[in-house]
């Protein structure tokens, strides 16, 4: 995780060049905190999307149509949205260590409880409760990282953290396929083993973060020397003075926050519409469930590499808004390729472009609001952006499920999703008028 020097222009925006002690301190922080949160986010996203693999047999076992599955997969985000801002305000009040751990433990318990799905109603209820439990984790972690790293580091740090999204599929695809093969062991269906085995790590990791692994602030870090603590606090205090001081309600009314929230909503519609239905799309080509797990891991593996490189390049150039718009554009074009291609290989490459583009868009977008928000305004503003944005996780799968039942094909849904991504592209470019420093 190389944390190379920022450009002279970026340094000037904050104040002074980094000293040797600052570089050493931020490198130490990165190696201590970022892997922990990345692993936690891998588990988070795995528990959120493993239903895509469970659907390969669960839908038939409990009698779910494509529309019911799409609605139930997406209803998680209704619960998530309703509790997102309150959760992040609570995190600001009680501290990230306790609140992030609490979130992980509760979502792990509910993820395991997905084994009690017996039909559409129970599926809807459990997915909704899972969203309530998960609410606040991502914006809380993003806010937490902003309290440890200055702007020059954040694009790369957030990219490493957001690596958890594609990495969850790289890991989860093959693992989920293996767990689905456990069908019948101890009288449990394979999809039930999937929820049990993949839900338990969230509970275990939540307790480890609470009791052993996390601290709230740099001044509490026993693994930093006194000199390093002072250097980190001094560097972060420079940026805090330069950022606009906004209270919670002012942040929620800020036009920049509103536009960023809408951009995330639009590209998230495409992201989750593809992610939730990708195993079913691949199965339509008559691959086995085991092969599907490995095939669906390929786009995410490529995304892991590309998003780190792309986010790093954007961080060095400072052209975050242009980078954000281009990721959305690539995703939209990828969807059209997936629909129009006659070859499965070309179509699969188009879907890969969607996975790469939307994952990179997330990594870039979340570096922008912390440039003009601070304090509780940042905690609430980040949560609001995520609240509006992740609602796309309900809309995307619902569109795909409805149009699959209505037309018998995935192409109609993919075409509609491309429109959302092109709108995201246009709106992202409009940010240039609102955020002049970017």
Secondary structure in CASP SS format (residue, H / E / C, confidence):
PFRMAT SS
TARGET T0000
AUTHOR 0000-0000-0000
METHOD secondary structure of the structure
MODEL  1
X C 1.00
X C 1.00
X C 1.00
X C 1.00
X C 1.00
X C 1.00
X C 1.00
X H 1.00
X H 1.00
X H 1.00
X H 1.00
X H 1.00
X H 1.00
X H 1.00
X C 1.00
X C 1.00
X C 1.00
X C 1.00
X C 1.00
X H 1.00
X H 1.00
X H 1.00
X H 1.00
X H 1.00
X H 1.00
X H 1.00
X H 1.00
X H 1.00
X H 1.00
X H 1.00
X H 1.00
X H 1.00
X H 1.00
X H 1.00
X H 1.00
X H 1.00
X H 1.00
X H 1.00
X H 1.00
X H 1.00
X H 1.00
X H 1.00
X H 1.00
X H 1.00
X H 1.00
X H 1.00
X H 1.00
X H 1.00
X H 1.00
X C 1.00
X H 1.00
X H 1.00
X H 1.00
X H 1.00
X H 1.00
X H 1.00
X H 1.00
X H 1.00
X H 1.00
X H 1.00
X H 1.00
X H 1.00
X C 1.00
X C 1.00
X C 1.00
X H 1.00
X H 1.00
X H 1.00
X H 1.00
X H 1.00
X H 1.00
X H 1.00
X H 1.00
X H 1.00
X H 1.00
X H 1.00
X H 1.00
X H 1.00
X H 1.00
X H 1.00
X H 1.00
X H 1.00
X H 1.00
X H 1.00
X H 1.00
X H 1.00
X H 1.00
X H 1.00
X H 1.00
X H 1.00
X H 1.00
X H 1.00
X H 1.00
X H 1.00
X C 1.00
X H 1.00
X H 1.00
X H 1.00
X H 1.00
X H 1.00
X H 1.00
X H 1.00
X H 1.00
X H 1.00
X H 1.00
X H 1.00
X H 1.00
X H 1.00
X H 1.00
X H 1.00
X H 1.00
X H 1.00
X H 1.00
X H 1.00
X H 1.00
X H 1.00
X C 1.00
X C 1.00
X C 1.00
X H 1.00
X H 1.00
X H 1.00
X H 1.00
X H 1.00
X H 1.00
X H 1.00
X H 1.00
X H 1.00
X H 1.00
X H 1.00
X H 1.00
X H 1.00
X H 1.00
X H 1.00
X C 1.00
X C 1.00
X H 1.00
X H 1.00
X H 1.00
X H 1.00
X H 1.00
X H 1.00
X H 1.00
X H 1.00
X H 1.00
X H 1.00
X C 1.00
X C 1.00
X C 1.00
X C 1.00
X H 1.00
X H 1.00
X H 1.00
X H 1.00
X H 1.00
X H 1.00
X H 1.00
X H 1.00
X H 1.00
X H 1.00
X H 1.00
X H 1.00
X H 1.00
X H 1.00
X H 1.00
X H 1.00
X H 1.00
X H 1.00
X H 1.00
X H 1.00
X H 1.00
X H 1.00
X H 1.00
X H 1.00
X H 1.00
X H 1.00
X H 1.00
X H 1.00
X H 1.00
X H 1.00
X C 1.00
X C 1.00
X C 1.00
X C 1.00
X H 1.00
X H 1.00
X H 1.00
X C 1.00
X C 1.00
X H 1.00
X H 1.00
X H 1.00
X H 1.00
X H 1.00
X H 1.00
X H 1.00
X H 1.00
X H 1.00
X H 1.00
X H 1.00
X H 1.00
X H 1.00
X H 1.00
X H 1.00
X H 1.00
X H 1.00
X H 1.00
X H 1.00
X H 1.00
X H 1.00
X H 1.00
X H 1.00
X H 1.00
X C 1.00
X C 1.00
X C 1.00
X C 1.00
X H 1.00
X H 1.00
X H 1.00
X C 1.00
X C 1.00
X C 1.00
X C 1.00
X C 1.00
X H 1.00
X H 1.00
X H 1.00
X H 1.00
X H 1.00
X H 1.00
X H 1.00
X H 1.00
X H 1.00
X H 1.00
X H 1.00
X H 1.00
X H 1.00
X H 1.00
X H 1.00
X H 1.00
X H 1.00
X C 1.00
X C 1.00
X C 1.00
X C 1.00
X C 1.00
X H 1.00
X H 1.00
X H 1.00
X H 1.00
X H 1.00
X H 1.00
X C 1.00
X H 1.00
X H 1.00
X H 1.00
X H 1.00
X H 1.00
X H 1.00
X H 1.00
X H 1.00
X H 1.00
X H 1.00
X H 1.00
X H 1.00
X H 1.00
X H 1.00
X H 1.00
X H 1.00
X H 1.00
X H 1.00
X H 1.00
X H 1.00
X H 1.00
X H 1.00
X H 1.00
X H 1.00
X H 1.00
X H 1.00
X H 1.00
X H 1.00
X H 1.00
X C 1.00
X C 1.00
X C 1.00
X C 1.00
X C 1.00
X H 1.00
X H 1.00
X H 1.00
X H 1.00
X H 1.00
X H 1.00
X H 1.00
X H 1.00
X H 1.00
X H 1.00
X H 1.00
X H 1.00
X H 1.00
X H 1.00
X H 1.00
X H 1.00
X H 1.00
X H 1.00
X H 1.00
X H 1.00
X H 1.00
X H 1.00
X H 1.00
X H 1.00
X H 1.00
X H 1.00
X H 1.00
X H 1.00
X H 1.00
X C 1.00
X C 1.00
X H 1.00
X H 1.00
X H 1.00
X H 1.00
X H 1.00
X H 1.00
X H 1.00
X H 1.00
X H 1.00
X H 1.00
X H 1.00
X H 1.00
X H 1.00
X H 1.00
X H 1.00
X H 1.00
X H 1.00
X H 1.00
X H 1.00
X H 1.00
X H 1.00
X C 1.00
X C 1.00
X C 1.00
X H 1.00
X H 1.00
X H 1.00
X H 1.00
X H 1.00
X H 1.00
X H 1.00
X H 1.00
X H 1.00
X H 1.00
X H 1.00
X H 1.00
X H 1.00
X H 1.00
X H 1.00
X H 1.00
X H 1.00
X H 1.00
X H 1.00
X H 1.00
X H 1.00
X H 1.00
X C 1.00
X C 1.00
X C 1.00
X H 1.00
X H 1.00
X H 1.00
X C 1.00
X C 1.00
X C 1.00
X H 1.00
X H 1.00
X H 1.00
X H 1.00
X H 1.00
X H 1.00
X H 1.00
X H 1.00
X H 1.00
X H 1.00
X H 1.00
X H 1.00
X H 1.00
X H 1.00
X H 1.00
X H 1.00
X C 1.00
X H 1.00
X H 1.00
X H 1.00
X H 1.00
X H 1.00
X H 1.00
X H 1.00
X H 1.00
X H 1.00
X H 1.00
X H 1.00
X H 1.00
X H 1.00
X H 1.00
X H 1.00
X H 1.00
X C 1.00
X C 1.00
X C 1.00
X H 1.00
X H 1.00
X H 1.00
X H 1.00
X H 1.00
X H 1.00
X H 1.00
X H 1.00
X H 1.00
X H 1.00
X H 1.00
X H 1.00
X H 1.00
X H 1.00
X H 1.00
X H 1.00
X H 1.00
X H 1.00
X H 1.00
X H 1.00
X H 1.00
X H 1.00
X H 1.00
X C 1.00
X C 1.00
X C 1.00
X C 1.00
X C 1.00
END
